[in-house]
Amino acid sequence: MKVIIPSTMNAKTRDPFILKHNGLYYHCFSDDGKTVSVSCFKNIDDISTAESKKVFIPNNKMYSCEIWAPELHIINDKCYIYVACDDGNNYNHRMYVLENGSNDPMKEYSMLGKISDSTDKWAIDGNVITFNEELYYFWSGWEGNRNVRQNIYIAKLKDPCTLSSERVMISTPTYEWEKIGCTPEDVEGKPYINEGPFAFVYNNELYLAYSASGSWDKGYCISFLKLIGNDPLLKENWYKYDKPTLSSNDLVVGAGHPSIIDEDDKKIIFFHGWKKECEKIAWNTVSTWMGELELVDGRFLIK
């Protein structure tokens, strides 16, 4: 599997989220863990040189720290950003929704509110998709109150900030390749991980890309779920692939946290990772990578 790397694609941001809208590309990211920024560019390989704008600076301690993995979505012709925040205590991480009331992603955003089901448990990495004319929300979260396992959940949305169903767990770490770099489940701190969900449609079928294992480890990887029934809110309707699609190859290690766009009838996947020769894993050395996502004999390849 060969990863396509434009020579200038060296954006030093984790959890890259790329949106294509009205012929332009938008990169939404947290560049310092304290604010949300968006950049706009005409060509994909301008991602590392495009000028960015801080579009959200929090004014409330409850959501002013550890701002992680913002995602920019346009719903009913209005811009929303889904982002994880806390007050400086990781156990208080929750998902929040920002809005700017327009279809221009570069305008400033205001806080719309927290998004959660009735359990209100630890949550990060929110993602939305419209499928069969219904709006669904995916995220990574804890079942209880201990930092031992991150699962992927789904719920239906009544509007961009309000869930209309309870959460349903559709994936939990079960394979050994989903637990690399993690401590045993009775030890808190480095949990078994399923995170970074990204829902997309391929050949009229619904899939979910996600990351597994510790993001701090070279075993961080990208894999997929496939909806095999009619109702996305039923766990048994989701098939989990038994092997990851990409963790490392001749170029990259620790590949994870994908986002996907349509480009010239192709699916282009973006993710972060480290160069293969990188000896020390550190967030200031992570780069944005990209490749073409292709379904071959029922399995996804990144080439």
Disulfide bonds with the S-S distance in Angstrom:
none
